[in-house]
């Protein structure tokens, strides 16, 4: 009974999700419908049969293998209608787990096969998210991703388009992709431009490569948050720098295990990081690819690491503090979350 009550509480806790990829969040039933509308052939035509094409199994061997699942989903996300719809559905899915704020990230250049411009892709994702905000009461923000395997010119195009949407739904830019093959120092010129334009930056780092990438992301790319940062502990000096600067880590437990950022749960440093005073946040990364949701991420922490309810609340509120939001909006969100947590009896 106690366990049931605890699980019910996890579902009811208000949450935030700061690290969530659009193309890793598509529902199989949406793929079925989009394929039918777009005339794209599918390997199978039932929801259950599609799941292996979209989701990694326990045998996933690396980040590169994990990323291969996105080749399947992105082919359906090449139109204004599809981008707007999937963005809306991400907010809907987040609302089902009592997410009060969600940041959704996507790479505009991956959605242009049918002629959309970079700006148009951002526009339609923002529109879908805003429609979700209106219908579900979840605050939203969009993050535009530069890809590691793309040219400097292509990535600069993303930064310039993103600048036009800052304050209009877009909250930051990011760098993602094959981290081990494309180290962050390749992208100094790209993120110098985001700095010049005043766009906040988060960078995927310390996931498939070591702590030095976190150092580079912070000191030379202007990152004020780090996507994952699991391998930060490989360099004590860099870990201390991240701690001193209060740079939040966007950790995604299930995904971090699947991509082999660490060897297994016993090596996952989340408690170590939290107890050391790092700003740790909990996120889903790719619900469809990882077969997870935000409630499940917190359940794993409770079941595997013995996190108490006050510790889980601390992680949630770290997410509020780390959000790319205007200060007055953040204050308002914080008050709402605290009120809701008080009514659940989890705040002193």
N, C-alpha and C positions, 0 to 999 in steps of 0.2 A: 504493500500500500504506500509506504514511504517513497519507494522508487517511482511509483506511478505519479505521486504528488510532485516529486522533484522534476520528472520529465514534463509534466503539465506546466510547472513553473518556468522551465526553460523555454517552452513554446510561447508562454505569455509575456516573458520579459521583453520590454522594448529594446530594439537592437539597431545597429548601423552596419553597413557593409561598404567599405571603402575601396575594395579591390575585387572588381567583378567585371569580367569580359563579356561583351555583348554576344560575340559569336560562340562563346562557350556556355551560353545560357538558353539556347533555342530548344523549345519543346519538340519531341518527336512528332506529335500530332500537327504541330505548325509546319514542320518539314514536309509532311504528307500533303498538307493543303497547298503550301507554296509550290511544291513540285508539280502538283496537278494544275495549278493556275499558270505556271510558267512553262509547262510542257517539258520538264526535265525528267529523264528516266531515273528510277530508283532501283537499287539492288533488290529491295523487297518492298511490299506495300502494306505492311502492318506495323503498328507502333512498336510492339515488342521486338520485332525483327530488325528495326532500324537502330535500336539502342547500341548494339555492338559496333556499329559504324560511327557512333557519336561519342562513345564512352570508353575510357581506358579500363582494362581489367587489372587485377592484382599483380599480373605479370609485367606491367609496364616497366621498361628498363631505364628510361632516361627522359630528360626534358624534350629532346628531339622527337622521341616516339610519342610523347604526350602531345606535342604541337601538331603532329601529323593528323590528328582528329579534326583539326580546324579546316583542312582542305575540303573535307566533306561538307561542313555546314556553310562555309562562306559562299559557295556557288549559288546558294538560294537567296543570298542577301545582297543582290546587285540592283535592286530597284528601290525607288522612293517608298512605295507601299510596303515592301518587305522590311526595310530598315525601321520605318515608323512603327509598324506592327510589333516587331520583335522587341524594340525599345520599350514599348507600352507593356508588353507581356512580362518583361524583366521586372518592371515596377510592380505589376500585379503579383508575380511570384514572391517578390520581397515582402509585399504587404501580407501575404499569407503566413509569414513567419514573424509578423509584428515588427518589421524593419521600419524605423521612423525616418531614416535618411539613407540614401543609396547613391553611390557614385558608379557610373557605368562607363567603362572605357572600351574604345574600339579604334582600329587603324583605318582611317578614311581611304588610304590608297588601295586597300584590299577589296573595296566595294564599288569599283569604277568600271568593271568589265562591260557594262551596258551603257556607258556614256555619262554617268553622273560625274559632276565636278567634285573636287575635294570639299568645297564649301557646301554643296548640296547634300553630300553625305552627312556632314555635321548638322545641317539644318534639319534633316528628317529624323535623325536620332534625337536631337533636342526636342523636336515637336512631339515625338512619341513619348518621351520621358515626361514632358510637361502635361500631356494628356493623362498619363498615369498618375501624376501628382494630383491633378484635379479630381480624378475618379477615386483614388485610393488614399489620399491624404498623406502620401509619403513625400518628403522633400527630396529633391533630386539634383544631381550634378553630372555633367558629361566630361570625360577626359579623352583627349585625342592622342593616339599613339603614333609615334614614329617607329619604323621597323628597322631592326639591326641589319637586315640583308638588303635594304633599299639604299639608293644613292643619296648623297648629300642634297642634291637638287630636289629630289622627291620628298625628302623629309623637311626641307626648308619650306616647301609648298604647304605642308601640313601645319607648320608653325605659323605661317602667314595667314592661312585660313582660320586657324584657331583664334588668332588675335582679334578677328572680327566678331567672334562670339563670346569673348570674355565679358562677363556681366550680363550675358543674355542666355545663360544656360550652360556654357562651357566654363569649367573651373580650373583646368590644369592640362599639361601635356606630359607625355610619358615616353619611355623607350622600352621596347619589348622584342622578343624573338630569341634566337640562338645565342645566348650570352657567352658561352665558351668560345665560339668562333669569331664573335665580333665584340671585342672589349670596348668599354665605354669611351676610352680616349679617342676612338675613331669619330666621335660625335660632338667634339668640343665646339666646332663651328656652328652646328645645328642649334645647340642649346645656348650658345652665346646670343643667338637671335631671340630665343625665348626670354632670356634675361633682359635684353635690350627692350623688348616689347612688354615686359612686366608680367609675363604669364607664369604662374606657379608651376613647379616641376616635381614630379615623382619619377623615379627610375627603377626598373627591375634590376636588382643587383644582389649578389651574394646568394644566388639560387643554384645556378649550374657552374658557378666559378666562385673564387674566394673573396675574402674581406677586402682585398685591394680594390676590387671593383666598386665596393661601397665607398671607399675613400675617394676614388676618382669621381664617382657620381655626385658626391657631396661637394667636394672642393673645386672641381672643374666643370661640372655640368649644372651646378646650382640646385641639386635636389634638396628639397625640404622634407621629403618623406622617401622611404625606401620600400620598394616592392619586394617582399619576402625577407631578405637580409638574414636568412637562416644560418649562413656560414660566417657570420660576423665574428663568432668566437674564435675563429682561426687566427685572429690578430688582436691581442689585448689592447694595444695602443689605439687601434681604429675603433674597437668596441667602446673604449673610454671616450673617444671623441664624439661618437654618436650619442652616448649617454649625456655628456656635458652639454652638447648642443640641443638636447631634447628632440632628436630627430625620430619621429615615429616609424616603427617597422610595421608594414602591412603583411602580417603572417597569415598563411592559409593552410592550416594543419593537414587536411586530407590531401590536398594537391601537393604540398611539400613532401609528403611521404611518397606519393605516386611518381613524382619527377625525380626521385632519388636525390633530393637536396641533402638529405641525411640517409643513413643506412636503414633506419627503422625507427619505430616509436621510442625505443629505449635511448636513442641518440638525439631525439628532438629536444632542442634547448629552451623550450618556451618557459618552463618554470625558472630555470637558471637566469634567463634574460629578465623576467619580471622581478625576481628577487634581487637582481643586481641593480634595479632601478631604471632599466630601459623602458621606453614608452612602446609597449606592445599592443597592437590592435589585431582583432580576429575577423577574418573575411573568408569568402567562399571561393574566389578565383574564377572557377568555371563549373557552376552547378551541374550542367548537363554532362560535360566531359568527365567530371570527377564523381558524378553520382552523389551529390551532396546538397545541403541547404544550410542556411546560417544557424538554425536551431541545432542541426546535427553537429556542426563544428564545435559548438559549446558543449554538447553532450559528450563528445569525444574527450574534451579537456576534463570534464567532470569524471568520466568513467576511467580514463587511462592515467590521469595525473592527480586525481583526487582534488581538483579545484573546488573550493567552497563557493557558496552563493556570493558572499562578499567579494571574493576574488574575481568571479565572473562579472559582477557588476562593475568592478574596477576596470576590467578589460573593455567592457562596453563603453564606459565613460571616457576611456582613453580614445576610443574611436570618435566620440563626439568632439573631444578636444582637438583631434588631428584632422577633422573634416576641413575640406577646402570651402569654407563658408565665410561670408561677411560676419564680423564679430557680433553685430546685433542679432543676426539670424541664429548664430551659434548659441548665444545666450538664451534665446527663446526656445531653441531645441533642448538645451540642457535643462531648462526649467520644466518643460513638458515631460522629459524622460524621468526627471527626479520625482515629479508628482505621480507619474504612473508607477514608478518603483516603490514609492511610499505606500501607495494604495495596495500594492502586492505584499507589503510588509517586509521588503528586502533592504530598505534604507533605514539607518538609525535616526 
